[in-house]
């Protein structure tokens, strides 16, 4: 039992309450006992501090799914933290609610989930986390993801110089840069590295629209604005439209979640701006298909042509388990030239894979080529290369070639 007041709170709250009702009962109890709300907040700080000590990327707790335990994800594996013990649902709900603002609580009760950022000081320095709270079987559960406070360089991420230059406003003033991958593949880390490169190299204005805002960039050579969906702007789409009236050079849209946002991002780049965004796809070819397929059939030709006009770079990535038990970035890079543009316009998307295979001179590579290189360097096993490849047959062929 983590909270000293659990028994007292249990005796005061009706047992059969669930969902928002039990949350409102907890908040009413906190209003009468503010010192206990402070205790709940301290428990979460201790857990998040321990999470960073363990190099965990995520923490999950609350609701039946967690089986009364706290879970860490460390280098890709999610396991319960036995040293923390077990917690009643009422305890974990109290801990979660103690950190939510009144506006976030209202959103949680209406939408049954809420995403937000959390920022506070720990002994080892300032810490920032991305939180997601939701209901699971009538009880409150949550996930917090640690936001990396280290900014990587393009070289540190293994991004070839010709591609990094295309991502840099100094070398290319307009165009769409897509960073894609499944949840937890490091997209935010890559996006922040690209933003930092531009922030250091250009006297410009960068507008970042996020949900929530994760890394907070300090203005260096560039003026950097952070606008969070919810507190600062109503949606990604509206944030992007509003940014056009704010004299931007670069607009960063945290995620393209719907056709309206995709169309707006394409319009931004078509109007001569540089845009960075992310998509939940695992390859460059999937990304092109996904964007076009989001629209009705009678609009797809127009979207396909506009995408061919504005797409500059598409980088798809995965985090692969290493031989020493950590994770390493593997990537597929498409740098769009006239041949790629023609393939997109003419619906010959399948030809793009071979263009990436042959495009090493300009920084292109397929995921399979990058996985083979990681295996050749002794960083990952052959089995991991096959497991994470998009094209497993091609991967086996490359490994067989030595």
ZAMARGU-4260 file (C-alpha; in steps of 0.2 Angstrom, whole numbers, plus 5000, padded with zeros to 4 digits):
<rodrens>
0) 5000/5000/5000 | 5008/5017/4994 | 4996/5029/5001 | 4995/5032/5020 | 4976/5037/5019
5) 4970/5023/5008 | 4959/5015/5022 | 4952/5032/5027 | 4947/5036/5008 | 4940/5019/5005
10) 4928/5021/5020 | 4922/5038/5013 | 4919/5033/4995 | 4905/5021/4990 | 4911/5005/4983
15) 4900/5003/4968 | 4906/5019/4959 | 4915/5017/4942 | 4921/5028/4928 | 4920/5047/4930
20) 4909/5045/4946 | 4923/5037/4956 | 4935/5050/4950 | 4923/5064/4955 | 4921/5056/4972
25) 4940/5056/4974 | 4942/5074/4969 | 4928/5079/4981 | 4938/5069/4995 | 4954/5078/4990
30) 4945/5095/4991 | 4942/5091/5010 | 4960/5084/5012 | 4972/5094/5002 | 4987/5087/5011
35) 4983/5069/5005 | 4982/5076/4987 | 5000/5082/4989 | 5005/5065/4995 | 4998/5057/4979
40) 5008/5069/4969 | 5024/5064/4978 | 5022/5045/4975 | 5021/5048/4956 | 5037/5059/4956
45) 5046/5045/4965 | 5040/5032/4952 | 5045/5044/4937 | 5062/5047/4945 | 5065/5028/4947
50) 5059/5026/4929 | 5073/5038/4923 | 5086/5029/4934 | 5081/5012/4926 | 5081/5020/4908
55) 5063/5015/4906 | 5054/5023/4891 | 5037/5021/4898 | 5027/5018/4914 | 5010/5010/4915
60) 4998/5009/4931 | 4980/5008/4936 | 4965/4999/4931 | 4963/4980/4930 | 4974/4978/4915
65) 4989/4982/4926 | 4985/4968/4939 | 4988/4981/4953 | 5006/4983/4948 | 5017/4997/4940
70) 5025/4992/4924 | 5040/4999/4915 | 5046/4997/4897 | 5065/4995/4897 | 5073/4993/4880
75) 5057/4987/4872 | 5052/4975/4885 | 5037/4979/4897 | 5037/4971/4914 | 5030/4974/4931
80) 5041/4982/4944 | 5041/4970/4958 | 5050/4982/4970 | 5035/4994/4970 | 5022/4981/4976
85) 5003/4981/4973 | 4991/4995/4973 | 4972/4996/4974 | 4963/5004/4960 | 4957/5018/4971
90) 4976/5022/4975 | 4981/5023/4957 | 4966/5033/4952 | 4970/5046/4966 | 4988/5047/4960
95) 4983/5050/4942 | 4970/5063/4946 | 4982/5073/4958 | 4992/5078/4943 | 4978/5083/4931
100) 4972/5101/4929 | 4954/5105/4931 | 4953/5107/4912 | 4961/5090/4909 | 4949/5082/4922
105) 4934/5089/4912 | 4941/5082/4896 | 4944/5065/4904 | 4926/5064/4910 | 4919/5070/4894
110) 4930/5060/4881 | 4935/5046/4893 | 4953/5049/4889 | 4965/5064/4889 | 4983/5067/4883
115) 4994/5080/4891 | 5012/5084/4895 | 5020/5084/4913 | 5035/5094/4918 | 5043/5095/4935
120) 5060/5095/4944 | 5068/5079/4950 | 5085/5078/4959 | 5094/5074/4943 | 5087/5089/4934
125) 5071/5094/4925 | 5060/5080/4918 | 5047/5080/4905 | 5034/5066/4901 | 5020/5063/4889
130) 5004/5057/4898 | 4989/5048/4892 | 4975/5044/4905 | 4960/5033/4900 | 4946/5022/4908
135) 4949/5003/4908 | 4934/4992/4914 | 4927/5007/4924 | 4944/5012/4932 | 4957/5024/4928
140) 4973/5019/4920 | 4988/5029/4913 | 5004/5028/4903 | 5018/5041/4905 | 5032/5041/4892
145) 5049/5049/4896 | 5053/5063/4884 | 5071/5062/4879 | 5080/5077/4886 | 5095/5073/4874
150) 5095/5081/4857 | 5104/5070/4844 | 5113/5076/4829 | 5110/5071/4811 | 5126/5061/4812
155) 5121/5053/4828 | 5105/5047/4820 | 5115/5040/4805 | 5106/5052/4793 | 5117/5054/4777
160) 5123/5072/4774 | 5114/5074/4757 | 5097/5069/4766 | 5101/5081/4781 | 5104/5095/4769
165) 5087/5093/4761 | 5079/5093/4779 | 5088/5110/4782 | 5080/5126/4778 | 5097/5133/4773
170) 5098/5121/4758 | 5080/5118/4754 | 5067/5132/4757 | 5051/5122/4755 | 5045/5104/4754
175) 5037/5091/4765 | 5048/5080/4776 | 5039/5064/4783 | 5045/5054/4798 | 5036/5038/4799
180) 5035/5023/4810 | 5024/5013/4823 | 5021/5020/4840 | 5037/5019/4850 | 5049/5019/4835
185) 5058/5036/4840 | 5049/5047/4828 | 5048/5061/4841 | 5067/5060/4844 | 5071/5061/4826
190) 5059/5076/4823 | 5067/5085/4837 | 5084/5082/4830 | 5079/5090/4813 | 5071/5105/4822
195) 5086/5108/4832 | 5097/5107/4817 | 5086/5120/4809 | 5086/5130/4825 | 5105/5131/4825
200) 5108/5134/4807 | 5094/5147/4802 | 5088/5164/4806 | 5070/5159/4804 | 5053/5156/4813
205) 5048/5138/4818 | 5031/5135/4823 | 5028/5118/4832 | 5010/5111/4834 | 5010/5096/4846
210) 4998/5085/4856 | 5005/5086/4868 | 5021/5096/4866 | 5035/5085/4871 | 5053/5093/4870
215) 5053/5111/4873 | 5066/5119/4861 | 5075/5135/4866 | 5076/5148/4853 | 5094/5149/4846
220) 5096/5156/4829 | 5078/5153/4825 | 5062/5160/4835 | 5053/5144/4840 | 5035/5144/4845
225) 5026/5129/4854 | 5008/5127/4852 | 4999/5113/4861 | 4983/5106/4854 | 4970/5109/4868
230) 4978/5123/4879 | 4984/5134/4864 | 4975/5128/4848 | 4960/5117/4844 | 4967/5105/4832
235) 4983/5101/4821 | 4973/5107/4806 | 4968/5124/4813 | 4986/5126/4821 | 4993/5124/4804
240) 4981/5136/4796 | 4984/5149/4809 | 5003/5147/4808 | 5002/5153/4790 | 4997/5170/4797
245) 5012/5170/4809 | 5026/5173/4797 | 5033/5155/4798 | 5048/5148/4788 | 5045/5130/4795
250) 5029/5123/4802 | 5030/5106/4812 | 5014/5097/4813 | 5016/5083/4826 | 5005/5070/4817
255) 4994/5068/4802 | 4979/5059/4809 | 4965/5063/4797 | 4962/5068/4779 | 4959/5086/4784
260) 4976/5088/4792 | 4984/5079/4778 | 4976/5091/4765 | 4981/5106/4776 | 5000/5100/4777
265) 5000/5098/4758 | 4993/5115/4755 | 5006/5123/4767 | 5021/5115/4757 | 5012/5119/4741
270) 5012/5138/4746 | 5031/5138/4748 | 5034/5133/4766 | 5044/5119/4774 | 5034/5107/4784
275) 5039/5092/4795 | 5026/5079/4801 | 5024/5061/4806 | 5014/5046/4801 | 5011/5029/4808
280) 5017/5019/4793 | 5032/5007/4792 | 5039/5011/4775 | 5040/5025/4762 | 5029/5016/4750
285) 5016/5012/4763 | 5017/5031/4768 | 5013/5036/4750 | 4998/5024/4749 | 4992/5029/4766
290) 4991/5047/4761 | 4982/5044/4745 | 4970/5031/4752 | 4964/5044/4766 | 4954/5053/4752
295) 4939/5048/4742 | 4943/5040/4725 | 4937/5055/4715 | 4950/5066/4724 | 4965/5054/4724
300) 4973/5059/4708 | 4973/5077/4714 | 4981/5072/4731 | 4994/5061/4722 | 4999/5075/4710
305) 5001/5087/4725 | 5011/5074/4735 | 5022/5072/4720 | 5025/5091/4719 | 5029/5094/4738
310) 5036/5078/4745 | 5055/5080/4749 | 5061/5066/4761 | 5052/5052/4769 | 5061/5043/4782
315) 5053/5027/4790 | 5061/5020/4805 | 5061/5006/4818 | 5070/5002/4834 | 5079/4985/4834
320) 5085/4975/4849 | 5104/4975/4849 | 5115/4960/4854 | 5119/4969/4870 | 5101/4971/4875
325) 5098/4989/4870 | 5089/4997/4855 | 5096/5004/4839 | 5088/5014/4825 | 5085/5006/4808
330) 5079/5017/4794 | 5072/5018/4776 | 5076/5034/4767 | 5067/5040/4751 | 5074/5056/4744
335) 5062/5062/4731 | 5069/5067/4714 | 5061/5068/4697 | 5060/5049/4694 | 5051/5047/4711
340) 5039/5061/4707 | 5035/5053/4690 | 5032/5036/4699 | 5020/5044/4711 | 5010/5054/4698
345) 5009/5038/4686 | 5004/5027/4700 | 5020/5016/4698 | 5023/5016/4717 | 5031/4999/4717
350) 5046/5006/4706 | 5051/5017/4721 | 5059/5002/4731 | 5072/4999/4717 | 5075/5018/4716
355) 5080/5017/4735 | 5090/5002/4732 | 5100/5011/4719 | 5100/5028/4727 | 5114/5027/4740
360) 5124/5041/4732 | 5110/5053/4737 | 5108/5045/4754 | 5093/5033/4750 | 5092/5016/4757
365) 5079/5003/4760 | 5076/4996/4778 | 5083/4979/4772 | 5099/4987/4767 | 5101/4997/4784
370) 5097/4981/4793 | 5110/4971/4784 | 5123/4985/4788 | 5118/4984/4807 | 5121/4965/4806
375) 5137/4967/4797 | 5143/4978/4810 | 5139/4966/4824 | 5125/4977/4832 | 5110/4965/4828
380) 5108/4947/4825 | 5102/4940/4808 | 5086/4934/4816 | 5082/4952/4822 | 5086/4958/4804
385) 5073/4946/4797 | 5060/4949/4811 | 5060/4968/4808 | 5062/4968/4789 | 5047/4974/4779
390) 5052/4962/4765 | 5058/4947/4774 | 5062/4937/4757 | 5073/4951/4752 | 5081/4952/4769
395) 5085/4934/4768 | 5093/4936/4751 | 5104/4951/4757 | 5110/4941/4772 | 5114/4926/4761
400) 5125/4937/4750 | 5136/4940/4764
</rodrens>
